Amino acid sequence: MLPTGLALALLTTGAAVAQVPFPTPTLPLDGGLGAFTTGQWYAVYHQASASTLIGDVDSTQEVYHLPIRPGALVAEVTDSQTIGSKSAAGTARATLASLGTSAAAGDPLNPDSTFAGALSFASISYVAVLDSQTQVRLNLKLDGRLGVNGSRALGDDRSSAAVAVSAFGSLPEGTDADYRALYAGAGIDPDAEGSALLAQLKAWPTSSQTHLATFGAQADTSHNLVTVDETLQITAEGTKIDCDPSIASICGKYAYYAGVFLFTGAQNGAFADFSHTLSIASVSIGGGEALPFAPAAPVPEPASVLLMAAGLAALARLRRHTV
């Protein structure tokens, strides 16, 4: 979907995806986490990024909230450019409860004309504190469309579009090695960067494990319209919170994590529209009935939330902007 030329150009600006959305949950539970209300999910981090390239001209818009402050409950960006008859545009949006991205690149000229491409991604991470160790089941809804009206059928510059999704739920007492194994089990290299990562996103696998669900779809000249309507499901389990005077209210309880990532890309006469279409629709605890998922903004004491969320950042190696 995104050839080496586009990958390198975007990486030069620090804009391209630099690492797989690989989570490493940690528990630096000093200070602020003690103010979390038991049983409530909190959105602690989100990011939106959109990039375009026409010929040698690249552009990027990005917003990154870590932690999410009261005035930054929505991360939203748009990037677009038009050069002659070429156009490219990308949008990305992350709210407390949903992600949406789109990418489109026009190709009105002949197959040997200037390259045009766009990519966008959004991600979000959640934390909850519960009284006991149990299984939390999160149900996600994804829908959208991929389409191609360009005529380039072969090569890195072919007319094509793709969508990639990953959603994870925390492992009990999970280590870095455990999470790496989880992604490797889905056929994903958690250390891929730059062009290797973009190639991986281009052919993102669809898989389902207890704690990780991934979905990928592609369109090209032989499959020029793909409609997506998917339900994904993940399980999160808790890690016991060690007792400390600063977190007496949650001493001995359990911390749970979840993270969601959505990517779209298109080039040379293609589009991927998942603008309003990835959300955690419901949650059930311990096998109980599914209830609407209603996350809140983080509690005060952002320094403590920042420490906690730093271990959850799904795209930690990206150039970060806080606005």
N, C-alpha and C positions, 0 to 999 in steps of 0.2 A: 504494500500500500504506500509506504513512504520510502523512496529510494535513498541511497547513501548521500546523494547531494543535498537533499532536503534535511536529512538527519544532521549532517555536518553544519549546514548553514544555521539551523536552529540552535544547535549546541554552541555555536560561536557566540550567540547572544545570551546563552544561559537559559534558553526558553524551553528546549525540548525536554521530554521526559527523560530523566537521568538515571532512574532506577525503578525496578518493578515495585509496585505498591506493596512492599513487604513489611508487615508490622512486627514490632518487637515490644509487646506490652511489658511494662515495668511497674513497680509499686513503690515509688518514693512518697510514702504516705505521711508527709509532715505537714502540719498546719491545716490548710484549706480543705482537704478532703473530709475532715471531720465534720464539716458543715453540710455535707451532702445529705439529703433526705433519703433514708432507706427505702428502696423500692422504686425510686425515680431514675430514669435514664437521663444522662446529661450529654449534650454534644460539646466536646472539648476542643475540637480542631476541625477546620475545614479550609479547602483551597479550591480555587478555580483558575484555569489558565487557558488561553486561546492564542494560537500562532498561525501565521500565514506566510507563504513564500510564492512570489512570482518571479521567475528568472533568478536573478541574484539579489532581489530585494526581499528581505524578511522583516517581520514585525511580530511583536508579542505584547500581550496584556496579561497581567497576573495579579491575583490578590490572595493573601495568605493570612489566616487568622489563627494564632496560637498564643494565648487562648482566645476563645470567642468572647468578645466584650459585648456589653449590652447594646452599644451602638453599631455593632458589626455582626448582626444576626444573619445577614445574607452576604455571601461572596458572589459577585457577578461581574463578568467581563465580556467584552465583545472586541474582536479584532477583524478588520477587513481592509482590503485594498483592491484597486482596479488600475491596471496598466494597459492602455489601449483597449483591446477587446477581451483581455484576460481579467478574471476576477477570482477572489478567494475570500472566504469569510468563516469565522469560527466564533462560537459562543459557549460559555460555561457558567453554570449557576449552582450554588450550593446553599440550601437553607438548612434549618435545624432538622428537617424531616425528609428532605429529598435532594436528588442531584439531577441535573439536566445538562446535556452538551449537544452541540451540533457542529458539523463541518461541511463546507461545500466549496467546490472549485470548478469554475466554468472552463470549457475547452472548445471555443467556437472555431478555432483555426485548424490547420492540417496537422497530421500526426507528428511532424517534425518541428512544430512550433515550440515556443517557450513553455517551460514547466510551470504549473500552478497547483498548489496544494495547501491544505489547512488541516490542523489538528487541534483538538481541545480535550481537556480532562477536568474532572472534579472529584474530590474525595472528602470523606468525613469520618470522624472517629467518635465513639460513644463509650461512656463508663457508667456503671451502676453498682450500688452496694446493696446486697441482699443479706437476710439474716442467716441463711444456711447454704450449704453446698447442694446444688440441684442442677437440673438441666433447663436452660432457657432456650426456647426455640423461636427464632426470628424468621418471619416470612416476608420475602421481598417480591415486588412486582416490577417488571421491566417490559416496556413496549416501545416500538419506534419503527423506522424504516431506513433501509439502505437502497440507493438507486444509482444507476449509471446511464448516462446518455452520451458519453464520449465514445470514440471509436478506436482507441488504442488498446489492442488486445494482448500485446506481448511486452515483456521486458519490465525493468524497474519503473518505467514511466507509464505503464499501462493505466487505463481508466479504471479506477477501483475505489472502494470504500470499505471501512471496517468499523466494528464496535467491539469493545473489550470490557468485561465487567469482572470484578472479584469482590467477594464478601467473606469476611472471616469472623468467627466467634472464638473467644479465648479458650485455651486449654487449661485444665486444672494444674496449677504449679508449672505452667509451660515455660520452657527455656528457649533461648535463641535457636538452639539446634532443633528443638521440637517444631518450631514454626518454619524453619528452613525445610525440614523434612515434609511438612504439610504441603508447601508450595511445590517442592520437587515431586511429590506424589501426584500432583496435577499436571506434571509435564512442564513446569515453569521454572526457569533458572532465576533464583532470587538475587543473583549477583550480576545479571545482565545490565549493561548500560549503553547509552548512546545508540549507535546503529544496530547493535545486537538486540537491544531492548525493543526498538521500533520494529525490527523484523519479527520479534516474538509477539508483539501486539498485533501485527499484521495477520498472524495465524493463531490468535489466542485460542486456547483449548476450552471446550465445554466439559466440565467435570463436576462431580458432586461427592464431597467427603463430609463427615460429620461436622467438622469445624470450618470447612472451606467450600465455597461454591464459586465456580467460574463459568462465564459464558462468553463465547465469541461467535461472530458471524461476519461474512464478507460478501461483497457484490463485485462483479466484473462484467465484461461484455457478454459472457456466456450465461450469467445469472444477474440480469440487469435490474431486478426489483426483488428485494427480500423484506418481508414483513415479520417483525419480531413481536411475540406476545408470550412472555415467559414468567414463570414463578420460580424463584430460587428459595432455598431453605438452608439455614445454618443453625448450629447449636453452640451456645456459649456455656462454659462452666467456670466456676469461681476459684479464686486463690485466696486463702485465708489471710486476713489482715492481722499482722502482729500487733500486740498491744503497746501503746505508747501514751503518755499523759496528754499529748496534744490531740489525740484522736480517740479519747475515751468513749465517745458516743458510738463509735463503730468498732470498738475493740472486739476481736474474735469473730467479726462478720466476714463476708466474702465479697471481693471485688470482681466484677465482670466487665469484659471489653467486647466491642464489635467495631468493625471498620468496613467501609464500602468505597469502591473506586469505579469510576465510569470514564471510558475513553472513546472518542470518535475521531476518525480521520478520513479524508477524501482527497483525491487528486485527479486532475485532467478530465473533467467532465463527470463528476460523481458527487453524491451527497450522502450524509449520514445524519438523520434527524432523530435525536433522543432528547429533545429539549426539556421535557417536563416529566420524565418517564422512569426514573429509578427511585424507589422509596421502600423503606421498611413498613409494610402495611400493617403487620400485627405481631404480637409477641405472646407466648404462652410460657408459664412457669410450672415446672414439675408435672407436666402432662395435663395441666388445666386448660380451660377454654382459651381460645385466641382472643386477645383484647387489642384494641387500637394502640398503635405505638405512638406515644406523645412525648418526645424528648423536650427537655427544658434547656435554657441557657445555663452556663456554669455558675456556680456560687461565687461570692466575692473571694478576695485574697488571690489575685491572679498569679502571683509568683509561685504559689504552691500548685495551682492548676497547671501552670506552665511546665513545672518539673514533671508532673504526672503525664501530661500530654506529649512531652518530648519523646517518650518511649513509644508513643502510638503513631507518630507522624508517618503516614504511608509513603510520603515522597521526600524523605528527609534530606536527600542530597540535592534537591532543586534549589535554584536561586530563590531566596525568600524575600517577599515584600510584606510588611505589615502596614495596613492603612486604617 
